[in-house]
Each structure stands twice: as structure tokens, then as C-alpha cells.
Amino acid sequence: MSILIDKKTKLIVQGITGRDGSLHTSMMKEYGANVVAGVTPGKGGTTHEGTPVFDTVAEAMEKTKANTSVIYVPPAFAVDSIYEAADAGVKLIVCITEGIPANDMMKAAPYVKAKGARLLGPNCPGLISPGLCKVGIIPGQICKKGDIGVVSRSGTLTYEAIWALTSAGMGQSTCVGIGGDQVAGTGFIDCLEMFENDPGTKAVVLIGEIGGSDEQEAAKFVKKNMTKPVVGFISGRTAPPGKRMGHAGAIIAGNAGTAQAKLDAFAKAGIAVANSPTEFPALIKEALGSIKNGARKKTGIKKAATKKTTAKKTATKKTAKKAAKKATTKKTTTRKTAAKKTATKKAK
């Protein structure tokens, strides 16, 4: 199983004739993605490496009935591409483009949602369901089909996590890069909820970074709603406050965005944290093992607690009896002494 994309995904590539669009279209098709159309204004009616090209997304949708679009369009035109896809009825819009202003995304993200569609990104590597479909730029050769979900704000760390899992023989259900911008269409909680409801996912790897409070909110969600184990990683632990590190959203502003604040939130939610992506396999094995033995362990803890409580109650009762006996003895002795004194006085 997987989330968001699978063999039924019918893909439109916006910007298919550009350098990046052309390169990654060929790689997506090679992986097995069903690329049904491309869109480049002014080049409608042509084909690009066997894929029909249309002037608009609306035309492409009318002809192909696609359900997903991926955007490889320069920043100046990427926001319009998002609006165009949403207006045309695309259900999943994946925006790879980096450098879109946050002000523009503050309008575009809720617009897509209002249209009943989902936006992934911008500034993201896309997603991949190993063995089924690839949308974006995640290298398919490092992936392995399996049951571990991956969600990450960092593109390169997504690849490192995938490779660590694959090298350990742990396949992935779906790997999702949500992007590192300040305003993203899909967040950690969206993906965690989908992984929780996906029968093909047994555990989740969550990769966060400094900036914002998304990781803290995700930790609260995990604690309250997740039955599947989640292991995490936070990048940027040594980043100085006030300096942006890599992504537009990776900047510490106040206490909420610090690595320590996020690590504390993970600890509170019971999320095991890796010091390096290479530690993910061991942490996942441990977490899955804990779940298998969870009922027995909990029962053992309960029994131990019961025994302790019983022993404590017994000890308290014994102490109370001793105290009562001592008090009675003392009282009797006092009475006898008083009686002797009275008798002596009368004899005199």
C-alpha cells in the first residue's frame, strides 16, 4: 500500500519542455510513472519525447483525465501554474520550484485547499511510492518497496534516510518531501494522518529542522493520535539564532524554532530521536519490538505496581496495629500507676 500516489496516478508535467522538466520527466517515466501529458504555453499540439504537449492544464485534463500534476516552472511563473492546476481540477499538485515568495504562497495554499485539491510543496523533492510511482526528483534507485513511511522537510536528508533504510533491508511505503518553505501546502500532520490510516505502513520516519513550530505540533499529534511508532531527526542543532540555514523556513526566531525545543517536544511525545539518519533502522526495529511486547510489558508493570501497592497497604496496617497496641499498653500502664497511687494515699 501507499499514500497519495500509486499505479493509478495519471501525471501531467507543467514545464515539460524546460531543462528540469525534460530531465525529470524522462526519469519519472523510466521509473514507471504514467506521464499522460505535458504543458508548455505556446507549444500545444507538439510532443516531447513521446508525450503530448498542451498549451494549458485545462486542455490536458480534458484530453487525459489526469489526477496529478508536477510543476517544474521558474519561480516567476510557478504560482500561476499552481492556480492553473487547481482551477483545472487537478487533485494533487506537486510544486518542485524553489524561490516562490511566502506572500504569494499565503494566498495560493488556501486557494488550492478551497478547490478540494492538495498541494505538496513548493520547494520540495516530491514523493515516491517505491515500485509503484514517482512524482518529482527523489532518486528511485535508492528506494525499496516496503512498509516504512518517510516524511521530511529536507530533500537531501530524505535521500539519506531512504538509503539508510534500504541498506538495512527496510523498504518504504511512500516517501514524502513536504518542502522547507515557511508556507507549505502539506504538513507533517497531514502525512502522519495518512500513514496512520494506511494499512501498508507499519512505522514512520519524521525528519524536521530548525524554524517554525511544525515539529512541535506534529509531536502533539503523534502522542494523541498515532498507534504506529514514529522515529525522528532534527537537523540544524548547531545553527546560530537569527541566521537562515538552507531552507527559507529554517531560521530560529524566538524559542519555538530551536532544535532543542523540537527535541524536547519529541521526547515528551515518546518519539525516539536519531543523531544521524544511519540510526533509523535500529530505532525502528526497537520501536516495533516494543509494540509487539507492549501488552505483556504493560501487564507486568501493572502487576508490579499492584504488588507494591498491596505490600505498602499491608505494611501500613501492621504499623497501625503496632501503634494501637502500644497506645493501649501505655494507657493501661498509666491507669495501673494511677490506681496504685490512689490506694497508697488511702492507706496512709
Buried (B, 14 or more C-beta within 10 A) or exposed (E): EBBBBEEEBBBBBBBBBBEBBBEBBBBBBEBEBBBBBBBBEEBBEEEBEEBBBBBBBBBBBEEBEBBBBBBBBEBEBBBEBBBBBBBBBBBBBBBBBBEBEEEBBEEBBEBBBEBEBBBBBBBBBBBBBBBBBBBBBBBBEBBBBBBBBBBBBBBEBBBBBBBBBBEBEBBBBBBBBBBBBBBBBBBBBBBBBBBBEBEBBBBBBBBBBBBBBBBBBBBEBBBEEBEBBBBBBBBBEEBEEEEEBBBBBBBBEEEBBBBEBBBEBBEEBBBBBBEEBBBBBBBBEEBBEEEEEEEEEEEEEEEEEEEEEEEEEEEEEEEEEEEEEEEEEEEEEEEEEEEEEEEEEEEE
